[in-house]
Amino acid sequence: MNEPVQSRRARPGRSAAPARKAPGRTNDPERTQADILRVAEAEFGEKGLAGARIDEIAEATRTSKRMIYYYFGSKEGLYLAVLEEAYRRVRDIESELKLQDLEPEEALRRLVAFTFDHHLDHESYIRLVMSENIHRGEYLAQSPRIQELNVPAIAAIRNLYERGIKAGIFRKGLDPVDIHASISALSFFNVSNRHTFGLIFKLDMTTRAYIAQRRDNVVEMIVRFMRLN
């Protein structure tokens, strides 16, 4: 699983640039790292940590293994960076939903629909989370950023939930983290189990009609779960 870790600091007299240069690539390290993370997410999502190959990531991004190790330290370091980036991206998009500007139930419906759509459109994210659960959260546990990234998500749910209680719409006694877990679970299953569930029950879970119906059902389940009446 482990691959040699290279120093992030270049040795005196030696360049940290990759052997094969892409035009303008070495002058834009942020873009280079973003490209590596994007390709690595697909690679890790498809093959897991053990099966992913740094050589293939380097070739797809027109960089080198040395450059990847320079930025991320090791294969495991890149994997953890991919996990952090995946969580950061979804939380950033959530913050753009402007839930605080909507009525509580409308805000809840928008959040659930967004979560469902995001998971459906980012299968590599689902595979990454599944892979990390196989590792029992070993790598996420090494990241102080993960906890910080998820604080706004829970705060947003708490805010809309408390506004809903105050407005007499939502019932009391629910926990924001449990609400988040329910939304995540119902959205996650449709992607993580589509192959096995579809085969067992002879369903094509990829058709527009099925997805639209399932999306509406998930939104309605969460809303009814939280409603006062």
C-alpha positions in Angstrom: 0.0 0.0 0.0 2.7 2.4 0.9 4.8 4.1 -1.7 8.1 6.1 -1.0 7.6 9.5 0.5 9.6 12.3 -1.0 10.6 15.4 0.7 8.4 18.5 0.0 11.6 20.6 0.0 13.8 20.4 -3.1 17.4 19.6 -2.6 19.9 22.3 -3.3 20.8 22.6 -6.9 17.8 20.4 -8.0 14.5 21.6 -9.4 11.2 20.4 -7.9 9.6 20.6 -11.3 8.4 17.4 -13.0 10.5 15.8 -15.7 7.8 16.4 -18.3 6.4 19.8 -18.3 2.9 20.9 -19.4 2.7 24.4 -20.8 2.3 26.9 -17.9 1.8 24.1 -15.4 4.8 24.8 -13.2 3.8 28.5 -13.0 0.4 27.6 -11.6 0.9 25.2 -8.6 -2.7 25.7 -7.4 -4.1 24.5 -10.7 -1.7 21.6 -10.7 -2.8 20.5 -7.3 -6.4 20.9 -8.2 -5.9 18.8 -11.3 -4.2 16.1 -9.3 -6.9 16.0 -6.7 -9.6 15.8 -9.4 -8.0 12.9 -11.1 -7.0 11.2 -7.9 -10.6 11.3 -6.6 -11.8 9.3 -9.6 -8.8 6.9 -9.2 -9.3 6.3 -5.5 -13.1 6.2 -5.9 -12.8 3.5 -8.6 -10.0 1.4 -7.1 -9.8 2.2 -3.4 -6.6 3.2 -1.6 -4.8 -0.1 -2.2 -5.7 -0.4 -5.9 -5.1 3.2 -7.0 -1.8 3.9 -8.8 0.2 7.1 -8.5 1.7 6.4 -11.9 -1.7 6.6 -13.5 -2.6 9.8 -11.7 0.7 11.3 -12.8 0.1 10.3 -16.4 -3.5 11.6 -16.5 -2.4 15.0 -15.1 0.8 15.3 -17.2 2.9 15.6 -14.0 5.2 13.1 -12.3 5.2 10.9 -9.2 7.9 13.2 -7.8 5.7 16.2 -8.2 2.7 14.5 -6.6 4.9 13.4 -3.7 6.3 17.0 -3.5 2.8 18.4 -3.0 1.2 15.6 -0.9 4.0 13.7 0.7 2.9 10.1 0.0 0.1 8.1 -1.6 -1.7 8.1 1.7 -1.2 11.9 2.0 -2.8 12.3 -1.4 -5.7 10.1 -0.4 -6.4 12.1 2.7 -6.2 15.3 0.7 -8.8 13.9 -1.8 -11.1 13.1 1.1 -10.8 16.6 2.6 -11.4 18.2 -0.8 -14.5 16.1 -1.4 -16.0 17.1 1.9 -14.9 20.7 1.5 -16.6 20.9 -1.9 -19.9 19.7 -0.8 -19.9 21.9 2.2 -19.0 24.9 0.1 -21.9 24.3 -2.2 -24.3 23.8 0.8 -23.3 27.3 2.0 -24.5 28.7 -1.3 -28.0 27.4 -0.8 -28.9 30.4 1.3 -31.1 28.3 3.5 -31.4 31.1 6.1 -33.3 33.2 3.5 -36.0 30.6 3.0 -39.0 29.5 5.1 -38.0 26.5 7.3 -39.9 23.8 5.4 -38.7 25.2 2.0 -35.2 25.4 3.3 -35.4 21.7 4.4 -36.8 20.6 1.1 -34.0 22.4 -0.7 -31.3 20.9 1.5 -32.6 17.3 1.1 -33.0 17.7 -2.7 -29.5 19.1 -3.0 -28.0 16.3 -1.0 -29.8 13.7 -3.1 -28.7 15.4 -6.3 -25.1 15.8 -5.2 -24.7 12.2 -4.2 -26.3 11.1 -7.5 -24.0 13.3 -9.5 -20.8 12.4 -7.6 -20.5 8.7 -7.5 -16.7 8.9 -6.8 -17.6 10.8 -3.6 -19.9 7.9 -2.5 -17.2 5.4 -3.4 -14.6 7.4 -1.4 -16.8 7.4 1.7 -17.5 3.7 1.3 -13.8 3.0 1.0 -13.0 5.1 4.1 -15.6 3.2 6.0 -13.8 -0.1 5.0 -10.7 1.5 6.6 -12.9 2.3 9.7 -12.2 6.0 9.3 -8.5 5.5 9.8 -7.4 8.3 7.5 -10.2 10.8 8.3 -9.2 10.4 11.9 -5.9 12.0 11.0 -7.5 15.1 9.6 -8.4 18.0 11.9 -10.0 19.8 9.0 -12.8 17.2 8.6 -14.4 18.2 11.9 -14.2 21.9 11.0 -15.7 21.3 7.6 -18.8 19.7 9.0 -19.6 22.3 11.6 -21.4 24.6 9.2 -23.5 21.8 7.9 -24.9 20.9 11.3 -25.2 24.6 12.2 -27.4 25.1 9.1 -29.7 22.3 10.0 -29.9 23.4 13.6 -30.8 26.9 12.4 -33.6 25.9 10.1 -34.9 23.3 12.6 -35.1 25.8 15.4 -36.8 28.4 13.1 -39.3 25.6 12.2 -40.0 24.9 15.9 -40.5 28.6 16.6 -42.9 28.8 13.6 -44.9 25.8 14.9 -43.9 23.7 11.8 -41.4 21.2 13.2 -41.8 19.0 16.2 -39.5 19.3 19.2 -37.0 16.7 20.5 -34.9 16.1 17.3 -31.2 16.2 17.1 -29.6 18.1 14.2 -26.9 15.5 13.8 -29.6 12.8 13.6 -31.4 14.8 11.0 -28.2 15.1 9.0 -27.7 11.3 9.3 -31.2 10.6 8.0 -30.8 12.9 5.0 -27.4 11.5 4.2 -28.5 7.9 4.6 -31.5 8.2 2.3 -29.5 10.0 -0.3 -26.5 7.8 -0.1 -28.3 4.4 -0.5 -29.6 5.3 -3.9 -26.1 5.4 -5.3 -24.1 3.0 -3.0 -26.6 0.2 -3.4 -28.0 0.8 -6.9 -26.4 -2.2 -8.5 -27.2 -4.8 -5.8 -30.7 -3.4 -5.0 -31.5 -3.0 -8.7 -30.5 -6.6 -9.5 -32.4 -8.1 -6.6 -35.6 -6.3 -7.3 -35.2 -6.0 -11.1 -35.2 -2.2 -11.0 -33.4 0.2 -13.3 -32.4 2.8 -10.7 -30.8 5.0 -13.3 -33.9 6.0 -15.3 -35.1 9.6 -15.1 -38.6 8.5 -13.9 -37.2 6.3 -11.1 -34.7 9.0 -9.9 -37.4 11.8 -10.0 -39.8 9.6 -8.0 -37.2 8.5 -5.5 -36.0 12.1 -5.0 -39.5 13.3 -4.3 -40.1 10.4 -1.9 -36.8 11.1 0.0 -37.7 14.8 0.4 -41.2 14.0 1.6 -40.0 11.4 4.1 -37.7 13.8 5.8 -40.3 16.6 5.8 -43.0 14.4 7.3 -40.5 13.0 9.9 -39.9 16.6 11.1 -43.3 18.1 10.9 -45.3 18.8 14.0 -48.5 17.3 12.6 
